[in-house]
């Protein structure tokens, strides 16, 4: 307070243009207020039977907690939650984080010339628009695609339509391919910050390479791990375009994650009230997960 | 040195294997895009031609390219203008409740867009904004908390002494902002502009809900519609379309790589 308050009083420049400055803030305040209003509105909609078209799009009524009850009593939500859990766990936590870490560790001491190629390829995956990645992986895993042409057919098997037979693993692999760059960059920076002497000392004391990673390096980069998990979990949990463009949630409901379930219920079936309840539930889950990771970030060790 | 050399050779071999996995989809993409007779198979083209790129830039596809430019540039410009207008006063004036406001922006930033998609759609429908204009406004609203925080931190690093010196020389506040503040924070503004640009360029869900006709689609929805709904897949066209679509997003990053590091340092709230 002491540092900033004199500026307002002593600077005639700012007080002369005070109204201009305050007027400049109005558009932003209006838009932020709109965002708050929409958030509140989504919450309110979740207690109504509002629909996209038809009579109930105008004459909707309050239905209390019906929509929330439906989350647990009707088929769909819990299934989608389970699918989302699998998708997040394998593509973000196991895939992107672990592969990102292993690559960051392996590439640090590499001078064979693979590093620049791999780094650019990983970054390209990350920078590519979601739908381009979806197209690439649909084509790669199709019956005439890359994997069949290079691996399956030469080994003497019939070509496999991967998206039909293994939809969830395919979207998980595609998401790992697309998203590992973030974890890789974060862990590269984290490993740069680990002092060499500490690792060398552990080596002298007779720690095996695995022990060095597990007991020395990982505890030291714990805050980075928590930050990484926080962001990729939130992103992956609400991720929509890649999966939707590749499978549309199918075949059947095999790849219907929560974001796709929300989209289907709201805009294909048209139950906007139920859709809002799904989005509130998603927000709550994301909130709980964030708190969990933030605690992990704070906890001293 | 014996076991060490073996270990590093195994390491290099493993990395090369990973590199092949990561690179091969791109190789496939390029081979098909430049092959006028592409079938989606991995073959070296008999003839190399730009026919696919010509297709990807004409007709509906060309129209969608322009739509994407309008959508992305419109969102980026609107976001940056609104953010600058609010971030400068937030940085310079000691407004009561400022810190509480900035912290609420941090919380709003965490909000996933899917959470407000239903009200956004409903509002756009009731106000006749189910078009590119509506997507621009909606994306600006969603971008604003993050952009505002970023711009406020940029302005915090511009020394106020320069502005006061200019004021003593007789410059008006408007002149000071135009001639001193904006030029000094040009790098920061560029980063924020391109950041919003790529975000809007990649955006899929909002245009999918808001856009009604094929000629009104941006490239994200256009590409989705082209490979999702056609019976016979035109791999050459789709590959070229993908490259055209991906190029700006990828190019902007490598163009701004150096600025990124300085630009994104310290995105927290400072009192």
Interface residues (C-beta under 8 A of the other chain):
Chain A: X1 X4 X5 X7 X8 X11 X12 X13 X14 X16 X17 X18 X20 X21 X22 X24 X25 X27 X28 X29 X31 X32 X34 X35 X36 X37 X38 X39 X41 X42 X45 X103 X106 X107 X109 X110 X112 X114 X115 X117 X118 X121 X122 X123 X124 X125 X127 X128 X129 X130 X131 X132 X134 X135 X136 X137 X138 X139 X140 X142 X144 X145 X146 X149 X150 X177 X234 X237 X238 X240 X241 X244 X245 X248 X259 X262 X263 X266 X267 X272 X275 X276 X279 X280 X282 X283 X286 X290
Chain B: X8 X11 X12 X14 X15 X16 X18 X19 X21 X22 X23 X24 X25 X26 X28 X29 X39 X40 X41 X42 X82 X83 X85 X86 X88 X89 X90 X92 X93 X94 X105 X108 X110 X111 X112 X113 X114 X115 X116 X117 X118 X119 X120 X121 X122 X123 X140 X141 X142 X144 X145 X148 X160 X163 X164 X167 X172 X173 X174 X176 X201 X202 X204 X205 X209 X219 X220 X221 X223 X224 X227 X228 X235 X238 X242 X245 X246 X249 X250 X253 X271
